[in-house]
């Protein structure tokens, strides 16, 4: 990801000369629309554990904005008041910078740049929209891909769930390390994911202070921190929707 100062200047240039108070009004309206949109598209509360975990964790607002763009939602035009999609993502970039949310900054910055090309932007938005609804094409990895085992494990989770954001993936890993109680029915989707990860030799052991503990072919490895996981997920997203 480029330097934060460069990202901020790019976003500010796209937004243009808007008084700070007015810019914050636009940002708040956009954030509220994205949050409301998630409540609309996620559907009723599911019964199975994996589906419920994904249902309970909102996707990044940049993904929700992409879904609004793909749907041609008229409310977005009302909120942006004549601004285009790239400027909408730029507003989110500036909001995430203020929050200090590194993942949010990256996830909003990438489509902000992609929408310089309407065709590339539309393709990206359609891919995100399909994944949010469980309709995305699973990420295919070449068997000889020169990536670490943990990267491949995260890619497997992303392919199964349609989510490449850190919060959702961490929630899924939390489920993978917790076996169901004796009176709970097994979640077939979760068990299939666990089986595929096991076949790849990856077993998640737990989450300790935002670090994921895991073993590879029975040997415990150095825990991976949230920053490392986020960077891997960013690479996976680029290969999937980039």
MOMOQUI-V778810 format. One record per residue. N is the residue number from 1. PSI is psi in degrees with one decimal (none if undefined). Layout:
BEGIN
n=N psi=PSI
n=N psi=PSI
END
This chain:
BEGIN
n=1 psi=138.4
n=2 psi=168.2
n=3 psi=147.5
n=4 psi=-39.1
n=5 psi=-36.3
n=6 psi=-43.2
n=7 psi=-44.4
n=8 psi=-41.9
n=9 psi=-36.7
n=10 psi=-44.9
n=11 psi=-43.4
n=12 psi=-37.4
n=13 psi=-42.3
n=14 psi=-42.0
n=15 psi=-36.6
n=16 psi=-174.6
n=17 psi=94.2
n=18 psi=130.3
n=19 psi=142.6
n=20 psi=-43.7
n=21 psi=-40.8
n=22 psi=-38.1
n=23 psi=-40.8
n=24 psi=-33.2
n=25 psi=-44.8
n=26 psi=-45.5
n=27 psi=-46.2
n=28 psi=-41.2
n=29 psi=-38.7
n=30 psi=-42.9
n=31 psi=-44.2
n=32 psi=-36.5
n=33 psi=-44.0
n=34 psi=-44.8
n=35 psi=-42.2
n=36 psi=-35.8
n=37 psi=-38.0
n=38 psi=-41.7
n=39 psi=-27.5
n=40 psi=-40.4
n=41 psi=-16.1
n=42 psi=-18.3
n=43 psi=-173.5
n=44 psi=159.1
n=45 psi=122.3
n=46 psi=161.4
n=47 psi=-30.4
n=48 psi=153.1
n=49 psi=-43.5
n=50 psi=-47.2
n=51 psi=-38.3
n=52 psi=-39.1
n=53 psi=-44.0
n=54 psi=-35.8
n=55 psi=-33.5
n=56 psi=-9.8
n=57 psi=112.8
n=58 psi=138.5
n=59 psi=165.3
n=60 psi=145.8
n=61 psi=-28.2
n=62 psi=-37.0
n=63 psi=-38.4
n=64 psi=-36.4
n=65 psi=-41.1
n=66 psi=-38.4
n=67 psi=-39.6
n=68 psi=-40.6
n=69 psi=-46.7
n=70 psi=-34.8
n=71 psi=-10.9
n=72 psi=38.1
n=73 psi=124.1
n=74 psi=-25.2
n=75 psi=-29.3
n=76 psi=-40.2
n=77 psi=-39.5
n=78 psi=-40.9
n=79 psi=-43.6
n=80 psi=-19.9
n=81 psi=59.2
n=82 psi=-8.1
n=83 psi=154.5
n=84 psi=179.6
n=85 psi=-41.8
n=86 psi=-39.7
n=87 psi=-32.2
n=88 psi=-45.1
n=89 psi=-33.6
n=90 psi=-39.0
n=91 psi=-40.2
n=92 psi=-39.9
n=93 psi=-49.2
n=94 psi=-37.0
n=95 psi=-41.4
n=96 psi=-31.5
n=97 psi=-42.6
n=98 psi=-32.5
n=99 psi=-16.2
n=100 psi=29.4
n=101 psi=97.3
n=102 psi=-44.0
n=103 psi=-42.7
n=104 psi=-37.9
n=105 psi=-49.0
n=106 psi=-42.8
n=107 psi=-25.9
n=108 psi=-30.6
n=109 psi=-42.2
n=110 psi=-53.4
n=111 psi=-28.1
n=112 psi=-41.6
n=113 psi=-37.4
n=114 psi=-34.4
n=115 psi=3.2
n=116 psi=-28.6
n=117 psi=110.1
n=118 psi=-36.4
n=119 psi=-47.2
n=120 psi=-40.4
n=121 psi=-43.5
n=122 psi=-40.4
n=123 psi=-42.6
n=124 psi=-48.1
n=125 psi=-40.6
n=126 psi=-37.4
n=127 psi=-43.6
n=128 psi=-44.2
n=129 psi=-42.1
n=130 psi=-42.2
n=131 psi=-39.9
n=132 psi=-23.9
n=133 psi=11.3
n=134 psi=20.6
n=135 psi=2.7
n=136 psi=151.0
n=137 psi=129.4
n=138 psi=141.9
n=139 psi=126.6
n=140 psi=126.8
n=141 psi=137.4
n=142 psi=137.9
n=143 psi=-29.4
n=144 psi=11.2
n=145 psi=129.6
n=146 psi=65.9
n=147 psi=150.8
n=148 psi=156.3
n=149 psi=-36.9
n=150 psi=-39.5
n=151 psi=-45.9
n=152 psi=-35.5
n=153 psi=-41.6
n=154 psi=-38.8
n=155 psi=-36.9
n=156 psi=-43.2
n=157 psi=-43.9
n=158 psi=-42.0
n=159 psi=-35.3
n=160 psi=-33.1
n=161 psi=-18.4
n=162 psi=13.9
n=163 psi=129.8
n=164 psi=13.8
n=165 psi=147.7
n=166 psi=-42.3
n=167 psi=-44.5
n=168 psi=-43.3
n=169 psi=-39.6
n=170 psi=-37.4
n=171 psi=-40.0
n=172 psi=-42.5
n=173 psi=-38.6
n=174 psi=-37.8
n=175 psi=-38.9
n=176 psi=-28.2
n=177 psi=1.3
n=178 psi=115.7
n=179 psi=142.7
n=180 psi=148.6
n=181 psi=162.4
n=182 psi=-29.6
n=183 psi=6.3
n=184 psi=136.6
n=185 psi=143.9
n=186 psi=143.1
n=187 psi=109.1
n=188 psi=-40.4
n=189 psi=-41.1
n=190 psi=-42.2
n=191 psi=-34.2
n=192 psi=-41.2
n=193 psi=-44.3
n=194 psi=-39.3
n=195 psi=-45.0
n=196 psi=-38.7
n=197 psi=-39.5
n=198 psi=-39.4
n=199 psi=-28.8
n=200 psi=-3.3
n=201 psi=6.6
n=202 psi=127.1
n=203 psi=119.4
n=204 psi=134.7
n=205 psi=-26.9
n=206 psi=175.7
n=207 psi=122.4
n=208 psi=109.2
n=209 psi=52.6
n=210 psi=16.3
n=211 psi=134.4
n=212 psi=123.3
n=213 psi=134.8
n=214 psi=162.7
n=215 psi=147.7
n=216 psi=116.6
n=217 psi=43.0
n=218 psi=-2.1
n=219 psi=122.7
n=220 psi=136.9
n=221 psi=172.5
n=222 psi=128.9
n=223 psi=148.7
n=224 psi=130.4
n=225 psi=168.4
n=226 psi=-37.8
n=227 psi=-44.9
n=228 psi=-43.7
n=229 psi=-42.5
n=230 psi=-39.7
n=231 psi=-40.2
n=232 psi=-43.6
n=233 psi=-34.7
n=234 psi=-41.4
n=235 psi=-39.7
n=236 psi=-42.6
n=237 psi=-43.2
n=238 psi=-36.6
n=239 psi=-23.8
n=240 psi=-52.1
n=241 psi=-5.8
n=242 psi=none
END
